[in-house]
Amino acid sequence: MKKAYFGTDGIRGKANIVITPELALKVGQAAGLVFKRGAHRHRVVIGKDTRLSGYMIENALVAGFTSVGMDVMLLGPMPTPAVAMLTRSMRADLGVMISASHNAFEDNGIKLFGPDGYKLSDDEEHEIALLIDGDLSGQRAGSSALGRAKRIESVHARYIEAAKRSLPRHLDLDGMRIVIDCANGAGYKVAPEALWELGAEVIAIGVEPDGFNINRDVGSTAPAALVQKVLEMRADIGIALDGDADRVLIVDEKGHVVDGDQVLAVIAKDWQDDNRLSRPGIVSTVMSNLGLERYLEGLGLTLERTAVGDRYVLEMMREQGYNLGGEQSGHVVCSDFGTTGDGLVSALQVLSAVRRSERLVSEVCHSFDPVPQVLKNVRYKSGNPLASEKVKQAIRDGESQLKAGGRVLVRASGTETLIRVMAEGDDAGLVEKTVDMICDAVSQSAA
């Protein structure tokens, strides 16, 4: 049986155990062969976050790409959306981001982008996977056709300017005090600089990466440090990115955390008022809160739901012509300005709504009261607990308890060996009871 390399967000796993230099070498060769289309000199751009293992993976990828005749442009630490943007703007045939996003430093991953800046299709990933498993020795380039590699130093400014252009003309951030938490990750240089250039007073935390501290007690998955700093500095707003800066959470001036659902609501309303929504609605996933759906209905907007994963959000946006979508976790896609989730651009859209409304962040960013929602994770070692009849029956019982006023969603994580159990409804106690019942069934089946 062929090994499954690609999950919902590229290839990911423990560095030097799953994501080895041998694998990275073969990924570079296989992806390079798939995207060598035409007779021109082919190019690939490679960015990374700040994990220690990035050096190892980067060099292995360079060896793989150059061995099949592709030139490599190394960007260094750069946000995932910057790599996607630069792939397109630099007319590269392929883009690569070395990152495991919000995971701890021990993990790493490889994300691939096509020449249009979008993540690869399932068919393209399948074609690459088949080559990884095959014998590539006969497809290497000749000695005179090997690729070259060089480091590009000017790309930070290009991305900053692109992000700044997402703000409406003549709008700046003069007089705003902003705390930005870069998770000791890929956005640690560009995000604070972009905010400062727009006129804000910037207090930056999570901007001292050492290879090990990415996402450690900082960033969008650990907002406590940002909350404390916002209150300490009496800031107007806090912005938290994750390790590769493709997701964002907001903290208001009172220290309250604002999730991706509220961010989507703010941007949707602002764009609707400004006639910038390409269709009367947005796209999100099955994880988005019912409160968001009800709020949008009140505005005359629809919420189209997809499977979990920003790639599925993007697919529906492209297929049906929406220009705003995202996830509760903070992946927000503003497709007028980029081809993937962009934490900095999404934050700028929220700042734009705040500036134009002349209200406090706490007022602008509390568009609706979320329906009580509980999400718990159950770790398992192997197999498929969701195939258990006991788990299936627990899910049916949970749905029956919540009835039409709530939802149950149970799914396997696409990046970790976890079963995620979510339920929501107007009765908070019943929601909690439902989730615990299903988690118990999963735990017993996974034992």
Secondary structure, 3 states (H helix, E strand, C coil): CCCCCCECCEEEEEECCCECHHHHHHHHHHHHHHCCCCCCCCEEEEEECCCCCHHHHHHHHHHHHHHCCCEEEEEEECCHHHHHHHHHHCCCCEEEEECCCCCCCCEEEEEEECCCCCECCHHHHHHHHHHHHCCCHHHCCCHHHCCCEEECCCHHHHHHHHHHCCCCCCCCCCCCEEEEECCCCCCCCHHHHHHHHCCCEEEEECCCCCCCCCCCCCCCCCCHHHHHHHHHHCCCEEEEECCCCCCEEEEECCCCEECHHHHHHHHHHHHHHCCCCCCCEEEEECCCCHHHHHHHHHCCCEEEEECCCHHHHHHHHHHHCCCEEECCCCCEEECCCCCCCCHHHHHHHHHHHHHHHCCCHHHHCCCCCCCCEEEEEEECCCCCHHHCHHHHHHHHHHHHHHHHHCEEEEEECCCCCEEEEEEECCCHHHHHHHHHHHHHHHHHHHC
